[in-house]
Amino acid sequence: MKVSQLRGKMSEQLLERRKESFSTNEGGLKFGSIIKSELDIKEWWCKEGEHLIDILPYIAGEGNPERKIKAGEISDHATYYVHKNVGAGDAMLVCPLANFGKPCPICEHIKELREEGAEDVVWKAIKSKRVTVYNVVVYDDDKEEKKGVQIWVVAHWNMERHLNILAQKPRGGGKILFSHPDQGKSISFKRTGSQKDNTQYLGHKFDDREYAIPDEILDSTYCLEEIVHIPDYDEIAVTFFGTKGAKQAVVEEGEEGAVEKPAPRKPLRGAKKAQLPECFGLEIDQIDDCSNCDIYDDCMVEAEKAEAGQDPEPEPTPPPKQSLRGRLNRK
């Protein structure tokens, strides 16, 4: 079945997705990808500058971590907890425990660290963090627009939490169905800076659309559950602990002959005592790849406490509407 054939059912189901996303709040990505490498899929990497995008609905498949989202229903996002910067290749790996309740060697290692009395900053450095996956059309320039539907994997803190706030109607209640193909909104925001110490995501807002998403674009969206790579236990262990992996054994000669013992686990790189940095609780996600920080969760709690007293984010001037938008507006 094509997505465009379900236009009549979209309002009700997209409203459910917004309610579910808002009720499960928590926290782009630069290193690695959770998208299956064997698939020829265009991924969008958000760069410095002003951006204008449409988020599109798709038909959900089996295995969405949000159990309320059933196969065959309409959704506009998929959220996953991932371990980031894993191993020498800085891999990003979907956590089987946080998402599906299955064993995860990294989470087992975290449990051991905590039982051994390791400081919070040590085990929180490898704790899984939340990301959101979207189907998007990007209107930054003709080149991006011509790419059509792209996949965007972004920290939940940087996008989805803003959308949940914006989607709340200030009067009368209800939700703004920004991803609806007929009555939706475009999303504008700005990324400033490109270095580790100067990046910010600012000014998220909805931009009125005077067009409907064409069927040919709507029907080219990806089933997100089918394109996300879910690693098994052994793959995670080998990537995290090294080439020997966590499950391989070391053979030692003893009085009773060869005896297999579990391979010793490698110590966590950079696991040292750390003092709170000056940016703690003040510049959450304003530093490039901020969510990889080993004290990210604690910093986020402090930032949320102070958020009510912060100055509002400046609203960027949205980039000029591009050919597709202009063409559709004239119809």
Secondary structure as GFF3:
##gff-version 3
##sequence-region A 1 331
A	DSSP	three_ten_helix	3	9	.	.	.	ID=ss1
A	DSSP	alpha_helix	10	23	.	.	.	ID=ss2
A	DSSP	beta_strand	49	56	.	.	.	ID=ss3
A	DSSP	beta_strand	58	59	.	.	.	ID=ss4
A	DSSP	beta_strand	74	75	.	.	.	ID=ss5
A	DSSP	beta_strand	78	86	.	.	.	ID=ss6
A	DSSP	beta_strand	91	94	.	.	.	ID=ss7
A	DSSP	alpha_helix	96	100	.	.	.	ID=ss8
A	DSSP	alpha_helix	105	115	.	.	.	ID=ss9
A	DSSP	alpha_helix	120	123	.	.	.	ID=ss10
A	DSSP	beta_strand	129	138	.	.	.	ID=ss11
A	DSSP	alpha_helix	142	146	.	.	.	ID=ss12
A	DSSP	beta_strand	150	155	.	.	.	ID=ss13
A	DSSP	alpha_helix	160	166	.	.	.	ID=ss14
A	DSSP	beta_strand	185	192	.	.	.	ID=ss15
A	DSSP	beta_strand	200	208	.	.	.	ID=ss16
A	DSSP	alpha_helix	215	218	.	.	.	ID=ss17
A	DSSP	alpha_helix	224	227	.	.	.	ID=ss18
A	DSSP	alpha_helix	233	241	.	.	.	ID=ss19
A	DSSP	beta_strand	249	254	.	.	.	ID=ss20
A	DSSP	beta_strand	257	262	.	.	.	ID=ss21
A	DSSP	three_ten_helix	290	292	.	.	.	ID=ss22
A	DSSP	alpha_helix	296	307	.	.	.	ID=ss23
A	DSSP	alpha_helix	323	330	.	.	.	ID=ss24
###
